[in-house]
């Protein structure tokens, strides 16, 4: 069976899909992926047959308009900019995705391209499986994170999802129907979420039930499979994640450090970030492993209490740390809590705020606004989490998360979708 995975976004969107691709290959399926052009080398390095999509998230975030969005730090600004940018590049993206799905027996797509992916599945007459990294559909417990991260009464919680889906559809409708017309499909008047519900298509929830306990038994269409994590042998293929003897020695030579890093969320003033981290470390009396990620960080002399790295392997590093501070991406949150670390989420928009609220409610973390990062806010957020209570609770959740096997479960569900035929989209209409 040939499975095509459409994974568009940052590394946090692509890496879990690479883990799924690996599990599908283990089961004897042919797998290919379509990924943003800036992550093509990463996908190929991870041992997956991949082709580029005309999207470059890093270039966008480092552009003047992307920096405006980062400065705004709110979900509405994110959605407006995302929709605008997606419209600008829609023709090229449509062409890339259409070419990528040639010969597919099943199409899997992340949330940013599920409209396109589901239409392409309908065109080919094959099953479609959605891949979600946070609760993106109507439920009673978690509001749409693009509306609010606050807890609301169930009726209002459901309303936030419907409102966001309709608003997003109003902006996406024209581009989606241009794609469908080009494929010879009829135009549609409602978002993919509603059409997928009628078709019975599975929507994999690739996050932990132990971080979202209210959704543990959501429904059969939306199984909470757990995070999708690369296996050690796949991780070993990634050059940037390979062994770092100098870092290993530094970790061995002192107390477990705080980890501070914001992944694909660049911090605009790298010099200021370094100084704020230096001051925070001094106030708390802690060592710090500072991971630059997509931020441009330089420092002439950090001393022996702070170690700066451009990229690290969370799976190797987190178990050797005391606490994690990051941007709240779904993968980073699963990795830090899954390693038993109290976690501070510096959230700016979308699901990151959701994960910040989740770790706070569970008593294993706290959250601050990304725009508020500084020595005062960091010290206030980190200090209360250095006691034994948060660490003990985080270790308990980590032990439960270790029982989740997201990759094998996801691969089994995707593999069975074609065999059963029960999830097949409406076939392409022929003259």
N, C-alpha and C positions, 0 to 999 in steps of 0.2 A: 504494500500500500504506500502511495506517495502522499506525504503530509507536507503542506506548505504553511509556514508560520510567518505572519506579517507582524513584525515588532518594531514600532516606531516610537521614538522618544529619546530619552537619555540612556546612559548605561543601566540605570535602575530599571528601565523598561525592557532592555535587550538581554541583560544577563540571565534573568529567570527563564526567558524563552530559550536561551541557549542550553540551560539545564534540562528543559523539557525535550529539546531536540536530541540531546544525548540519550535520554531515557528511551525515546522512541526508536533510536537507532539500535540500542541494545536489544530491543524486541524485534528487530529485523525489518523495520520500516525504512523506506527511503525518505529522507527529510531534507528540505531546503528552506532557507529563510530569506526574507527581504528586510534589510535593516538600514538605518540612516547612513549616509555616505561616510560620515565621520567615525562610524563604529564598524565599518566593513572589515578593516584589518583585524580588529578585536574579535569579531565573529569568526573569521577564517582562522585566526590563531587558536581559537577555542575548539577547532576541529569540525566546524560545521560548513557545509556548502551554502554560501550566502551570496546575494547580489545586492547592489546598492539601490536605495530609494533617495530621490532628490530632496532630502531633508538634512539639515545640519544644525542640531540643537545647540551645540557649543558655539558655532559662529553666530547664531541668533542671540544667545545670552551675552556674548561679548560685544555685540553691536550697540550703537547708541540707543536704539529703541529697546533692545533687551536690557540695557542698563537702566533705562527709565522704568521698565517693569520691576527690576530688582529693587530699585529705590522705592517704588510704590509699595511693594510687598503685600499685595492683597489679591484675593481670588478673582474679583471682578476685573481688575486690570489684566490678570493672567488670561482669563477667558477671552477678553476683547482682543488682546494682542495675538493670542493663539489662533483665533478664528480669522483675523485679518491676514496673518502670515499664511495660514493654511489655504485661504482663498487665492492668494498670490501664486502659490506654487502648485495649485490643484491639477492643472493639465499635465505637468511633468510627473507628479506623484501618481496620478491615475494611470499614465502610460507604464510607469515602472511596476506598479502593483499588478496590472493586467498581464504584463509579460511574465512576472514572477510566478503566477498561479497556473501557468500552462501545465497541463497533465496532472493537476492535483486531484486526489481522491477525497481529501479532507482539507479544509482551510481553517486555520487557527489565527485569531488576530487579537492584538492588544486593544485597549479601549480607544486610543486615538484614531485607529483605522478600522473600527468595527463596522461603521457604515459602509465603507468601501469593501471590506472583506466579506461582509454578508451579501452585498449585491453581487460580488464576483462569484460567491458560492451559488447563489441563485442562478446566475448565468450559466455556470458549468453543471448545475443540477447535482451538487455534492453537498455533504453535511458541512455545517459551520459550527465552530466552537469558539466562544468568547473567552478571553483570558483577562481576569481582573485582579488587580493587586490591592484593592480596598473596596469597601461596600459601596458600589456605584449604582445600585438599583433600589427601588422603593422597598423600605422595610420600616419596622416600628421603632428601632433602637438608635439608628445612626442617620442623622440628617445628611443631605448632600453636602459634602465638604466645600463645594463651590458656592454654597449659600451661607452656611454657618457651621462652626464646630461645636456649638453649644448643644446641650441636651434639651430637647423640646418634648411636649406631649406627643403621643403617637400620631394623632391626626395631623398635627403640624409637621412632624418629621416626614410623614409620607408626602405631604404637600410640597416640601422643599425639593424632593426628587422630581416630582411631576413638573414643577415650575422650571427646574434647571433643564430637564429633558426638552421641554417645549421651547425654552429660550434658545438652547443650543441648536435645536432643529430649525428654528426660524432662520438662523444664520447659515446653517449647513445645507438646507433643502435644495437650493439652486444647484450647488456643486454636485451633490449626490445625484440629482436627476440628470445633470449633464452626463455623468458617468453612465448612468443606467440607459439613457437614450443611445449613447454610443455603443452600448452592448446589445441593443435591441430589446431592452426590458421596459415595461411600462413605468411611468412616473409614479412616485408614491407620495402620500400626504402625511405620513407619520414617521417618527424616528425608528431606528432599527430595534430599539428596546422592545417596542410593542410588537413588531413583526416577528422578532425572535421568540417572544413569549407564545405567540399563536402557533409557531412551528414546533415548539417544544425543544428548541436548541439548548444545549447545555452551556452554562456560563460558569467556568471554573473560577472559584474564589481562592486565589493563591496567596493566602495569608492565614495566620494561626487562629484557630478557634479559642485558644487560650488568651489571646489579646482582644478578641471580640466575642466573649462568652455568650452574649445575648443572641448571636447568630449561629450557634453551634448546630442547631437543627433547622436551618433556614427552610429549604425545600429541596426536592430531588433534582431540580434543574440547576441548583446553585450549591453544589457540594463544597464545603470548606476543606480543601485538601491539604492545607499547610503551605508554607513558603517553598518555592522552587529553588533549590540550592545546587550549585555545581558539585560534582563528586571530586574527591582529592585528585584523581588522575586527570580529570578535565581541567581543574584549576592549575595543575602543574604545567599545562601547556601555555598559560598566560605569562609572557615574559615579565610584565610589570609586577606580577604576584609571586615571582620566584624568590628563593631564599635571599636574605640580606644579612650577611654575617655581622656587619657593623651594628645593625639594629638588634640582632640577636644578643650580641655582647652587652649592649646598653641595657636591654631589658633584663638580662641576667644580673647586672651589676648594682641593682638597687631595688627599692620598693616598686610594686606594680604602679604604673603611671595612670594618669587620666589620659584618655584618648580624646582629642579634639580634631574634628575634620568635617567638611561640609560637602564632600563628594562633587557631584555635578552642579552644585549650587555655588557659583563663584562669589567670593567676597570682594567687593569692588576696591576697597582700600587695604591692600595686603599689608602694607607697612603698619597701619593702625591695628590690624588684627594681631600681628605678631606682638606688638607692644601690649595690647590688652591681655593676651594670653600670658605673656611674661609676668604682668602684674598680678593676674589671677593666681598663677602658680606660686608666686611669692607669698601672697596673702594666705593661701591654703596650706602652704608647706608641702606641696605635691610636685612630683615630676610630671611632665606632660609629653606625650607623643603627639605632635602636630602634623596632620596629614593635609597637604596642600590641595589635592584633588585638582579641580579646575581653577582654583585661585592662584594668583601670581604672588607667591610669598618668598621674600628674601630677607636674610638677616646676617649681618657680619659676624656677630658673636652671640650665640644663645646660651653659652655656658654648658655645663654638663647636666643641667636639670631639665632641659628641653631638647628633644630630638625632632628635627624637621625632616619629613619625607614627602616626595611627590605623589607616591601611591603605595598602599600597603594591602596585604591580603587580610581582610577582616577575620576570616576563619582561623588564621594562624595567630593574629595579634590580639584579638579581643579576649581570648582566655587568659592572656598574660597581663591584662589591664585591670584597673580597679573600678572604673566608671567610664561611660562614653558620653560625649557631647557631639551631636551631629544635627543635620538638617531635617531629619524625620522622614526620609524616604522609606517606603515600605520595606525594601530589602535591608537597609541599614538598621531599621528598628528591629526587624526580625533577627538580624545577626547579633545586635548588642544584647537584647533581652534574652535571646536564645543562648548566649554565652554566659548568662547569669549576671549581667552588668546592670546596675542602676543606670538610667539613661536620661539625659537632658536633651529635649528636642527643641531646637531653635527654628520654629516654624515660620514660613512666610505665606503659604497659600495652599489651597486644595487639601489633599489627603494628609499632608504633613501636619497640619493643625489637628486633624483627626487622630493621628498616631500620638501626638503630644498629649492630647486629652486622655487617650487610652492608657498610656503609661502612668499618668497622674492618678487616674481613678484606681488603677491596680496597686498603687502604692509603691511603684518601682521606678518612679521618675518624676520629672517636672517639665514644664514647658515655658519658654519665653519667645517673644517675637524675634525673628531673624534681624529685623532692623534695630533691635535694642541690644544687640551683642556688645558687651563692654565689660570691664572688670567688675563693676558694681552688680550688674545683672547676672553675670556668670558666677560670681562668688555667692550671691544669694541663692541661686538655683542649685549649685553643686554642694555647698556646705551641708545642708540637712540630709543629703543622700549618702554621706560618707560614713554614717553609722551602720551598725550591724543589721538593723531592721530592714531597710530597703534592700541590702545585699542578700539577706536571707530570703526575702520574698522573691527577688529576681531569680535566685538559684532554684527556688521551688517551681516557678513558671518555666524556667529553662528545662528542668527535668521533664515536665509534661510536654513541652514543645518537641523534645527529642523523640517522642513516640509518634510524631507526625512524619509521614513519608510522602511529601508532596509530589516529588518527581515520579516515582513509580505509580502513584495513584492517578496522576494526571495522564501519564502515558497509557495506562490501562483504559481510562475513560475515552481518550481520543481514539485509541485503537479500536474500541468497540463501537464507536459512533458509525463508522463506515460499514462494519460487519452487520450491525442491526438494521441499518437503513431507516430507523425510526426518526432520525433527526434531519432527514434530507429536506433541503429547501425546495421551493417551487422550481421545477426545471425550466431551462431557457425555452422560450416560445420560438417555434420554428415556423417558417412560412409554408 
